Amino acid sequence: MGADLEKLKAKFQPIFDEIAKKTLFHEQQRILPYDEIQLLKDSGFTAIRVPEKFGGAGVSLPQLFELLTLLAEADSNIVQALRGHFAF
């Protein structure tokens, strides 16, 4: 079950694309992705596992992993930084 994954992909892919534009520069300059994580927070990405009735997207674990895979294609460091958030 879970949320409408295609809608979520359409919502978040432009954000992932924006993040991807800066990934190489951040790696080369050793810049931490604070702004990108804030962008994800502001977009609601960090609440996607929260049930819809509480303001989240209500995604299932398989859906979460698919979205995290898309985010990792943009910047794997951000997924690593968020693993504790989604684990708890």
Backbone as CSV, one residue per row, in Angstrom:
resi,resn,N_x,N_y,N_z,CA_x,CA_y,CA_z,C_x,C_y,C_z
1,MET,0.853,-1.180,0.000,0.000,0.000,0.000,0.892,1.234,0.000
2,GLY,0.610,2.198,0.845,1.432,3.400,0.905,0.905,4.524,0.048
3,ALA,1.715,5.535,-0.072,1.364,6.741,-0.810,1.502,6.518,-2.315
4,ASP,1.063,7.507,-3.083,1.194,7.471,-4.534,2.642,7.797,-4.891
5,LEU,3.414,6.760,-5.173,4.847,6.904,-5.400,5.151,7.770,-6.617
6,GLU,4.380,7.631,-7.664,4.649,8.423,-8.872,4.460,9.916,-8.608
7,LYS,3.465,10.263,-7.818,3.271,11.673,-7.458,4.448,12.187,-6.632
8,LEU,4.909,11.366,-5.710,6.040,11.768,-4.877,7.315,11.906,-5.706
9,LYS,7.524,10.999,-6.640,8.689,11.117,-7.518,8.620,12.426,-8.309
10,ALA,7.453,12.737,-8.828,7.282,13.978,-9.601,7.514,15.206,-8.728
11,LYS,7.117,15.124,-7.479,7.306,16.250,-6.561,8.774,16.446,-6.196
12,PHE,9.459,15.363,-5.893,10.816,15.466,-5.363,11.924,15.430,-6.422
13,GLN,11.666,14.897,-7.609,12.728,14.804,-8.612,13.328,16.164,-8.970
14,PRO,12.528,17.224,-9.116,13.152,18.528,-9.394,14.081,18.993,-8.265
15,ILE,13.759,18.643,-7.044,14.614,18.985,-5.905,15.904,18.171,-5.971
16,PHE,15.762,16.882,-6.271,16.948,16.029,-6.414,17.837,16.535,-7.550
17,ASP,17.217,16.973,-8.641,17.984,17.501,-9.774,18.747,18.758,-9.370
18,GLU,18.116,19.609,-8.587,18.772,20.831,-8.113,19.955,20.483,-7.204
19,ILE,19.763,19.517,-6.346,20.837,19.060,-5.460,22.007,18.516,-6.281
20,ALA,21.695,17.751,-7.311,22.736,17.124,-8.134,23.648,18.154,-8.802
21,LYS,23.109,19.326,-9.101,23.898,20.367,-9.765,25.083,20.825,-8.914
22,LYS,24.979,20.696,-7.596,26.003,21.211,-6.696,26.878,20.124,-6.076
23,THR,26.564,18.873,-6.330,27.238,17.773,-5.647,28.750,17.758,-5.898
24,LEU,29.157,17.843,-7.132,30.574,17.788,-7.448,31.324,18.965,-6.807
25,PHE,30.763,20.153,-6.907,31.389,21.327,-6.294,31.540,21.132,-4.788
26,HIS,30.495,20.641,-4.136,30.559,20.401,-2.694,31.643,19.385,-2.349
27,GLU,31.752,18.342,-3.157,32.786,17.332,-2.925,34.173,17.943,-3.069
28,GLN,34.363,18.692,-4.129,35.674,19.271,-4.398,36.076,20.304,-3.347
29,GLN,35.112,21.069,-2.864,35.390,22.147,-1.916,35.171,21.731,-0.460
30,ARG,34.759,20.483,-0.268,34.494,19.952,1.080,33.451,20.796,1.829
31,ILE,32.356,21.063,1.138,31.253,21.843,1.692,30.156,20.874,2.125
32,LEU,29.719,20.998,3.358,28.638,20.137,3.843,27.305,20.621,3.282
33,PRO,26.369,19.691,3.009,25.126,20.046,2.324,24.012,20.567,3.249
34,TYR,24.333,21.538,4.078,23.316,22.080,4.984,22.123,22.656,4.228
35,ASP,22.398,23.433,3.188,21.313,24.069,2.436,20.442,23.034,1.734
36,GLU,21.062,21.999,1.229,20.309,20.962,0.526,19.424,20.173,1.492
37,ILE,19.930,19.896,2.671,19.112,19.199,3.666,17.968,20.094,4.117
38,GLN,18.220,21.389,4.255,17.137,22.315,4.595,16.083,22.344,3.489
39,LEU,16.523,22.305,2.243,15.601,22.256,1.112,14.719,21.008,1.189
40,LEU,15.324,19.876,1.529,14.551,18.644,1.676,13.560,18.753,2.834
41,LYS,13.993,19.359,3.935,13.090,19.553,5.077,11.917,20.447,4.680
42,ASP,12.229,21.558,4.020,11.183,22.512,3.617,10.187,21.904,2.634
43,SER,10.652,20.964,1.822,9.777,20.330,0.828,8.893,19.246,1.425
44,GLY,9.183,18.841,2.665,8.422,17.768,3.295,9.044,16.394,3.121
45,PHE,10.201,16.322,2.472,10.826,15.020,2.229,11.165,14.296,3.524
46,THR,11.599,15.019,4.523,12.002,14.362,5.770,10.810,13.849,6.579
47,ALA,9.601,14.169,6.136,8.391,13.689,6.822,7.625,12.656,5.996
48,ILE,8.252,12.106,4.976,7.500,11.218,4.087,7.052,9.919,4.744
49,ARG,7.716,9.494,5.824,7.292,8.276,6.517,6.178,8.548,7.531
50,VAL,5.951,9.790,7.854,4.909,10.156,8.813,3.551,9.877,8.160
51,PRO,2.615,9.270,8.897,1.291,9.018,8.330,0.627,10.315,7.839
52,GLU,-0.151,10.188,6.790,-0.817,11.349,6.196,-1.670,12.113,7.205
53,LYS,-2.327,11.388,8.099,-3.200,12.062,9.060,-2.424,12.964,10.019
54,PHE,-1.107,12.789,10.073,-0.255,13.630,10.922,0.600,14.586,10.101
55,GLY,0.301,14.714,8.804,0.970,15.696,7.975,2.086,15.188,7.088
56,GLY,2.345,13.897,7.097,3.388,13.333,6.251,2.812,12.764,4.969
57,ALA,3.611,11.980,4.282,3.169,11.359,3.035,2.736,9.914,3.226
58,GLY,3.111,9.302,4.349,2.699,7.932,4.634,3.315,6.889,3.724
59,VAL,4.558,7.087,3.303,5.166,6.118,2.392,5.551,4.838,3.126
60,SER,5.512,3.750,2.392,5.942,2.462,2.923,7.474,2.404,2.882
61,LEU,8.048,1.399,3.536,9.502,1.256,3.492,10.030,1.033,2.071
62,PRO,9.409,0.166,1.269,9.898,0.028,-0.112,9.834,1.343,-0.893
63,GLN,8.792,2.132,-0.675,8.693,3.426,-1.345,9.785,4.375,-0.858
64,LEU,10.031,4.365,0.451,11.097,5.198,1.006,12.425,4.838,0.361
65,PHE,12.717,3.549,0.257,13.990,3.123,-0.317,14.105,3.531,-1.784
66,GLU,13.003,3.496,-2.493,13.050,3.920,-3.896,13.342,5.417,-3.999
67,LEU,12.703,6.207,-3.139,12.958,7.650,-3.142,14.384,7.964,-2.682
68,LEU,14.864,7.233,-1.695,16.239,7.448,-1.241,17.247,7.065,-2.320
69,THR,16.920,6.067,-3.113,17.790,5.694,-4.227,17.875,6.824,-5.241
70,LEU,16.750,7.457,-5.528,16.756,8.602,-6.446,17.567,9.760,-5.870
71,LEU,17.411,9.996,-4.578,18.184,11.051,-3.934,19.671,10.708,-3.950
72,ALA,20.005,9.455,-3.729,21.409,9.033,-3.736,22.042,9.216,-5.109
73,GLU,21.254,9.105,-6.162,21.777,9.373,-7.504,22.191,10.835,-7.630
74,ALA,21.513,11.708,-6.891,21.847,13.135,-6.902,23.032,13.423,-5.985
75,ASP,22.986,12.881,-4.770,24.070,13.099,-3.799,23.976,12.029,-2.720
76,SER,24.848,11.060,-2.788,24.806,9.947,-1.835,25.162,10.382,-0.414
77,ASN,25.907,11.466,-0.286,26.254,11.949,1.051,25.021,12.401,1.834
78,ILE,24.057,12.952,1.140,22.841,13.413,1.819,22.046,12.223,2.351
79,VAL,21.954,11.174,1.568,21.253,9.971,2.034,21.949,9.422,3.269
80,GLN,23.262,9.404,3.231,24.033,8.942,4.396,23.744,9.819,5.613
81,ALA,23.672,11.122,5.406,23.410,12.044,6.512,22.012,11.846,7.098
82,LEU,21.071,11.429,6.269,19.684,11.266,6.718,19.369,9.864,7.245
83,ARG,20.315,8.945,7.188,19.976,7.565,7.565,19.515,7.456,9.015
84,GLY,20.129,8.173,9.923,19.688,8.151,11.315,18.291,8.718,11.474
85,HIS,17.985,9.738,10.708,16.661,10.361,10.761,15.571,9.326,10.389
86,PHE,15.789,8.626,9.297,14.777,7.668,8.852,14.797,6.382,9.661
87,ALA,15.911,6.070,10.313,15.996,4.859,11.118,15.153,4.972,12.391
88,PHE,15.033,6.194,12.887,14.281,6.379,14.115,13.033,7.141,13.868
